[in-house]
């Protein structure tokens, strides 16, 4: 099942394909790889940077907006 998990199938799909009725049984046969760990980390980093950029743009003053003196 290790190779089939890199196909993009989710756990439920893999369980059905392998004939497992419990996640515990399915997880025994799942194996990670350093390459997949790097892919996951890169995607999480991309999403975090995207969220930070979106927040930064939201918090930035609009063009022409000047801070008001109190």
WOPE-V594523 format. One record per helix or strand of 3 or more residues. SS is the DSSP state (hx for helix, st for strand). FROM is the first residue (numbers start at 1). TO is the last residue. If there is no record, write none. Layout:
ss=SS from=FROM to=TO
ss=SS from=FROM to=TO
//
This chain:
ss=hx from=4 to=7
ss=hx from=11 to=18
ss=hx from=23 to=28
ss=hx from=34 to=59
//
